Amino acid sequence: MILTILLIGVQRINAFKRLLSLTIVSLLLSACAYDSFHYPDSNSKSRQVQSSRPQVTPTPASGIHKVQSGDTLFAIAFRYGLDYRNLASLNNIDSPYVIYPNQKIRLVGKHKTLTKPTSIKKAVTPTKAAKTKTSAQKNKPSNSKNVKKVNSAKKLPSKSSVTTKKVVKWLWPIEGSVVRGFSSSGVSSKGIDIKGTKGHHVKAVADGVVVYAGSGLIGYGNLVIVKHNEIYLSAYAYNKRILVKEQQSVRAGDSLAIIGGKGNEASLLHFEVRKDGQPVNPLNVLPSR
């Protein structure tokens, strides 16, 4: 009788041990499964960051861009790495380059060669101006803020200050070190990344006019684009807050925005320079330091 009781006790103990072992194994497997689903590998994270980096958008097969609310001609040209003058000529759009939502902008094709600002002046006749005014009454521009500013002569810079003035001196947009350089291959890096300080202001690198201020370009966050003359544009991305408005004149060193960041990278500025619509290495124009 006693032997039987002892045997039953041993069997129960062994059963408990097996149950405990199975429980531990189950918990370990659950932990592994949790890790595999909640902690992406570094390559996966790298691909996510790469896909959202600023880049020149390839021209669609149709060769057409459909204007969205908030678009400007300068922003569209910047998006596709084109010269805004050629884009305007190709689509018969005169200065101040007002466009409308759902308007179809041709990105490829033959355009008139624009070499002298005077040729644009000759193309603008009272008849065309009247037509533009009539169409503007029927259609609301993609960015209505532009029209209000264009109609205000006080906020428009003179022709000579934008179209013919050379960039005599360039300034750095912020104080900091370059943590990512320019790449001429592919479309992934057409500018430089500068590590700055939290709360610091992003400055205009030269005199010019703000031709875009918004967040409509994928990968750039809050973006400011400044037109310096008929040749050069500069772009400032990843901003926390934009301090300027479109069509606002700025001087070299004026504040454009408050530095922001991207993802886990705080206080980071992405800066680009475009020459005749094409990305160039900003370090080739910025002063050495």
C-alpha positions in Angstrom: 0.0 0.0 0.0 2.8 2.4 1.0 4.7 1.4 -2.2 1.7 2.2 -4.3 1.3 5.7 -2.8 5.0 6.4 -3.3 4.8 5.3 -7.0 1.8 7.6 -7.6 3.6 10.5 -6.0 6.7 10.0 -8.2 4.5 9.9 -11.3 2.8 13.1 -10.3 6.1 14.8 -9.7 7.4 13.7 -13.1 4.2 14.9 -14.8 4.6 18.3 -13.1 8.2 18.5 -14.3 7.2 17.7 -17.9 4.4 20.3 -17.7 6.8 22.9 -16.4 9.3 22.2 -19.1 6.7 22.5 -21.8 5.6 25.9 -20.3 9.1 27.2 -20.3 9.7 26.2 -23.9 6.4 27.8 -24.9 7.3 31.0 -23.3 10.7 31.0 -25.0 9.2 30.4 -28.4 6.7 33.3 -27.8 9.5 35.6 -26.9 11.4 34.7 -30.1 8.2 35.3 -32.2 7.7 38.7 -30.5 11.3 39.7 -31.3 11.0 38.7 -34.9 7.8 40.6 -35.5 8.6 43.8 -33.4 12.3 44.4 -34.1 13.1 44.8 -37.8 16.6 44.1 -38.9 19.0 46.9 -39.7 18.7 46.3 -43.5 14.9 46.7 -43.3 15.3 50.0 -41.4 17.9 51.2 -43.9 15.5 50.5 -46.8 12.7 52.5 -45.1 15.0 55.5 -44.5 16.4 55.3 -48.1 12.9 55.2 -49.6 11.9 58.4 -47.8 15.1 60.4 -48.5 14.9 63.4 -50.8 15.3 62.5 -54.4 14.6 63.6 -57.9 11.4 62.1 -59.1 11.6 60.2 -62.3 9.5 61.7 -65.2 6.3 59.7 -65.5 5.7 57.6 -68.6 3.0 60.0 -69.7 5.3 63.0 -69.5 2.6 64.9 -67.7 2.3 66.2 -64.1 -1.2 66.9 -62.8 -1.2 70.0 -60.6 -2.2 69.4 -57.0 -3.3 72.0 -54.5 -0.3 73.8 -53.2 1.9 73.1 -56.2 4.0 75.9 -57.8 5.8 75.8 -61.1 9.1 76.1 -59.3 8.2 73.1 -57.0 7.2 71.0 -60.0 10.5 71.8 -61.8 12.4 71.1 -58.6 10.7 67.7 -58.1 11.7 66.5 -61.6 15.1 68.1 -61.8 14.0 70.5 -64.5 14.7 74.2 -65.4 11.6 76.1 -64.4 12.1 78.5 -67.4 12.0 75.6 -69.9 8.9 74.2 -68.1 7.2 77.5 -68.3 8.1 77.9 -72.0 7.0 74.3 -72.8 3.5 75.0 -71.3 3.2 78.7 -72.4 3.0 80.0 -68.9 4.2 83.6 -68.4 5.5 85.2 -65.3 4.4 85.1 -62.4 3.8 81.4 -63.4 0.3 81.0 -61.9 -1.0 77.4 -62.2 -4.2 75.7 -61.2 -5.3 72.4 -59.6 -5.9 69.6 -62.1 -4.0 71.5 -64.8 -1.8 69.2 -66.8 1.9 70.3 -67.0 4.0 68.8 -69.8 7.4 67.8 -68.6 9.0 66.8 -71.9 8.9 68.2 -75.4 10.3 71.1 -77.4 10.5 74.4 -75.8 11.6 77.9 -76.8 15.2 78.8 -75.9 15.0 81.5 -73.3 18.4 83.3 -73.0 17.4 86.9 -72.3 14.8 88.2 -69.8 13.8 90.8 -72.4 12.3 88.1 -74.6 9.8 87.3 -71.9 8.8 91.0 -71.6 8.1 91.1 -75.4 5.9 88.0 -75.2 3.6 89.6 -72.6 1.1 91.8 -74.4 -2.0 93.5 -73.0 -4.2 91.0 -74.8 -2.5 88.1 -73.1 -2.7 89.8 -69.8 -6.4 90.3 -70.2 -6.9 86.6 -71.0 -4.8 85.7 -67.9 -7.0 87.9 -65.8 -10.2 86.4 -67.1 -9.0 82.8 -66.6 -7.9 83.6 -63.1 -11.4 84.7 -62.3 -12.8 81.3 -63.4 -10.1 79.1 -61.8 -8.6 79.3 -58.3 -4.8 79.0 -58.4 -3.2 75.9 -56.9 -1.8 78.2 -54.3 -4.1 81.2 -53.8 -1.5 82.8 -51.5 0.7 83.4 -54.5 -1.9 85.5 -56.4 -2.4 87.9 -53.4 1.3 88.4 -53.1 1.8 88.8 -56.8 -0.8 91.6 -57.0 1.1 93.4 -54.2 3.9 95.4 -55.8 5.5 96.1 -52.4 6.3 92.4 -51.9 7.7 91.8 -55.4 11.4 92.3 -55.9 12.6 94.2 -59.0 13.4 92.4 -62.2 17.1 93.3 -61.9 17.4 92.0 -58.4 16.4 88.5 -59.4 16.9 87.9 -63.1 20.2 89.6 -63.7 21.9 89.9 -60.4 24.8 87.5 -59.9 25.4 85.7 -56.6 28.5 87.5 -55.4 28.8 85.7 -52.1 27.4 82.5 -50.7 26.8 81.9 -47.0 26.3 78.6 -45.1 22.6 78.0 -44.2 23.5 76.9 -40.7 26.6 76.3 -38.5 27.4 72.6 -38.3 29.2 69.7 -39.8 28.3 67.9 -43.1 27.2 64.3 -42.1 26.1 63.2 -45.6 27.6 64.3 -48.9 26.4 64.9 -52.4 26.1 62.0 -54.8 26.1 62.4 -58.6 25.0 58.9 -59.2 21.3 57.8 -59.0 18.7 60.0 -57.5 19.1 59.3 -53.8 21.3 62.2 -52.7 21.2 65.5 -54.6 22.4 67.6 -51.7 24.1 67.5 -48.4 22.9 66.9 -44.8 24.2 69.3 -42.2 24.1 68.5 -38.4 23.0 71.7 -36.6 21.8 72.7 -33.1 18.3 72.4 -31.8 16.3 75.7 -32.1 18.7 77.4 -34.5 17.4 79.2 -37.5 18.1 78.1 -41.1 19.4 81.1 -43.1 19.2 82.1 -46.8 22.6 81.5 -48.4 22.2 84.5 -50.8 19.7 87.2 -51.8 16.6 86.0 -53.5 12.9 85.3 -53.5 11.0 82.5 -51.8 9.3 80.6 -54.6 8.1 77.6 -52.5 7.3 77.1 -48.9 5.4 74.0 -48.0 5.5 70.2 -47.5 4.2 68.9 -50.8 7.4 67.2 -52.0 7.9 63.6 -50.7 11.0 63.1 -48.7 11.7 66.8 -48.0 9.3 67.5 -45.1 8.8 71.3 -44.6 10.7 72.7 -47.5 11.7 76.2 -48.6 13.0 77.0 -52.1 14.7 80.3 -52.8 15.3 81.7 -56.3 18.5 83.7 -56.4 18.6 84.5 -60.1 17.8 82.9 -63.5 20.4 80.3 -62.9 20.5 79.3 -59.2 17.9 77.9 -56.7 18.6 76.7 -53.2 16.5 74.4 -51.1 16.2 73.8 -47.4 14.5 70.7 -46.1 13.5 68.9 -42.9 12.5 72.1 -41.2 10.5 72.1 -38.0 8.7 75.4 -38.8 8.8 77.6 -41.9 9.2 81.4 -41.1 8.7 82.8 -44.6 6.0 83.0 -47.3 6.1 82.5 -51.0 7.0 85.6 -53.1 8.8 87.1 -50.0 12.1 88.7 -50.8 15.0 87.7 -48.6 18.6 88.8 -48.0 21.6 86.6 -47.5 21.5 85.6 -43.8 17.8 86.1 -43.3 16.0 83.4 -41.3 13.9 81.0 -43.4 12.9 78.3 -40.9 13.7 76.6 -37.6 15.9 73.6 -38.0 14.0 70.3 -37.6 15.2 66.8 -38.4 14.3 63.5 -40.0 13.2 60.3 -38.1 15.6 59.8 -35.2 18.0 62.3 -36.6 17.3 65.6 -34.7 18.6 69.0 -35.7 19.4 68.0 -39.3 19.2 70.2 -42.4 19.1 68.8 -45.9 20.4 71.5 -48.3 20.4 71.5 -52.1 21.6 73.8 -54.9 20.1 73.7 -58.4 21.9 75.3 -61.4 19.7 75.6 -64.5 17.4 73.0 -62.8 20.1 70.5 -62.3 21.5 69.4 -58.8 25.0 70.5 -58.2 27.3 69.8 -55.2 26.6 72.6 -52.7 30.2 72.4 -51.4 31.3 73.7 -54.8 29.5 77.0 -54.3 29.5 77.4 -50.5 32.6 79.1 -48.9 35.3 76.7 -47.5 35.6 76.6 -43.7 
